[in-house]
């Protein structure tokens, strides 16, 4: 399990608004990967057994989520 903390300012580590992680979550889900949201964190919980295809899909959906935020 790992998480991506979304902040609006890297220097002060100000959390993004509650709606922002939900945009990421929706975009990743539409790209075929389920993620969880907790506060300003996007939580990735891949299965215990993964292959290269799974990892590539998770990374692709993560990129899709970041692009939906305008961050990539």
Residue pairs with C-beta under 8 A, 6 or more apart in sequence:
1 43
1 44
1 45
2 43
2 44
3 38
3 41
3 42
3 43
3 44
4 41
4 42
4 44
4 62
5 13
5 15
5 40
5 41
6 15
6 16
6 20
6 21
6 24
6 40
6 41
6 42
6 69
7 13
7 14
7 15
7 16
7 40
8 14
8 15
8 16
8 17
15 39
15 40
16 40
18 39
18 40
20 40
20 69
21 37
21 39
21 40
21 41
21 42
22 37
23 65
23 68
23 69
24 35
24 37
24 42
24 65
24 66
24 68
24 69
25 35
25 36
25 37
25 42
25 65
26 68
27 61
27 64
27 65
27 67
27 68
28 34
28 35
28 42
28 61
28 62
28 64
28 65
29 35
30 64
31 60
31 61
31 64
31 65
32 57
32 61
33 57
33 58
33 60
33 61
33 62
35 42
35 43
35 44
35 61
35 65
36 42
36 43
36 45
37 43
42 65
44 58
44 62
46 54
46 55
46 58
47 54
63 72
66 72
